[in-house]
Amino acid sequence: MFGPFAYFNKFQLSIALIALLAPLPLAAEEASFSPGWQVDAASSQLRFQSVKNVTKVESSTFAAFSGDLAADGTLSLHVFLDSVDTKIDLRNVRMRFLLFETFRFPEAVITAKINPADLADLPTLRRKTIHLPYTLDLHGVKKQLETDVAVTLLQDDTVVVSSTVPVVIATDDFGLAEGVQKLQEAAKVVIIPSGTVSFDLMLKRNGGATAPTTTPTTAEPTAPEVIAEAPVAPATPEAPLPAGTAPVVPDAVAVDTAAVALEPTGDLDLEACTGRFEILSRSGNINFQSGSAKLQASSAPLLDSVADIIARCPGLKIEISGHTDSDGAPAANQSLSQSRAKSVMRYLVGKGLAADRFTAVGYGEDKPIFANDTTEHKSRNRRIEFALVQ
């Protein structure tokens, strides 16, 4: 869906999906998709292109998705956003944490209802274009959209559903404009406000689909407890996400994207750790009660991801720094930022990480990243950052 999209304000998302068929022509009142169909993810592709710095075109994919079409024509496609694959590890991480915020919204879901009678003549025509209204649920927002898809009958139990035209989707419609801005700041690029998505989805009847060998799962985040100065008993760290399984390109040559799609398992090298801490510091999803060092429950998803990454950067010491805006007395702001950094440290220690790996520092209002001249800039200055201690 959306590019390395790494970078754009409006991204086009042709995710029009799986319109299927009955294997034999039926009367409209008898038509159905019985006994149901499944997306063969290993033989399907979701591709997206984006443009940055005016002329640089980048093409990327999603490595993990699944879908089915029920006998009554109810279609669903789940795209696991952690599997965004730009072929560059840290660009994938930016997409996950800054744009899609997969720690909060792990998947995009497309749903539609298809009338079986619309495809009753497919066995005769072999290929047919149909109009498909659908619902896209992305980043916590649902929108009604529509597009055309081409349905091709390959065999009685196999069809391919392909994009015919791109669908333009504004990032503002899905609450992604702030994420696009963060991507631009992190990558230092100018983003063209559009992108295109194309797809070829193979569906098989009677459960003949080849599902991804691993499907990403997102554990329920643990809400932060009331922060006390006493140490928190260590907890078992969250298990890292499994590596994804790549789709197969049209000529059936397998592409191994395990190293670049999904968060890799195992220990990370120094470059990967450094890059991740810089990206995590830009996420802006660690929240406190106003004027307090008490973490809000909404902070848990990101902090659980932070704990997982730190656990896979063994031997490295991390500075957790707190920052405020310029409202209030400088001394009070320094004290508050120090207390907030300590609260984050205690949360991470509570996830089973050794306390001696952390240094909690409060910088108050001394290191703003924006001028404290607007409400938005002040909000961005109130932040927690993570950095390696050299």
Number of C-alpha atoms within 10 A of each C-alpha: 26 31 28 29 33 30 30 30 23 24 26 26 26 28 27 33 27 35 31 34 35 25 21 14 16 15 12 13 8 10 21 24 23 17 13 22 29 26 29 27 25 24 23 25 24 24 22 25 24 26 23 20 11 10 9 10 14 16 20 23 26 27 32 30 29 21 24 24 28 19 17 16 24 17 23 22 23 17 23 23 28 30 30 29 29 25 16 13 18 18 22 24 25 27 29 23 25 26 27 24 23 22 22 19 18 21 25 21 20 24 22 22 18 25 18 24 20 18 28 23 19 22 19 11 11 14 18 17 18 15 14 18 16 21 17 22 18 21 20 12 11 15 14 12 17 17 18 20 25 20 26 22 22 13 12 13 16 22 26 25 25 26 23 15 16 18 21 16 21 18 21 12 14 17 16 22 17 14 24 25 17 22 28 18 12 15 13 10 15 16 23 20 18 23 30 24 26 23 24 22 24 26 30 22 24 12 16 14 21 15 20 18 13 12 17 21 13 18 12 11 18 15 15 19 14 11 17 11 9 7 12 16 11 16 13 9 18 18 12 17 20 16 23 29 25 26 26 18 14 11 7 11 10 14 12 14 20 18 15 22 27 27 22 17 15 13 14 17 11 13 9 15 21 17 16 22 18 16 24 24 18 21 21 20 21 22 18 18 10 9 10 11 22 19 22 16 17 17 20 23 23 21 23 22 21 16 19 20 23 23 23 17 18 15 9 16 18 21 18 24 25 30 27 28 26 18 11 10 10 16 11 15 23 20 16 21 29 22 21 30 25 23 24 24 23 23 24 25 22 21 22 18 22 14 15 9 16 21 18 20 21 22 19 25 24 14 12 19 15 14 12 17 10 10 10 10 15 19 14 20 23 21 25 24 21 23 19 16 12 7
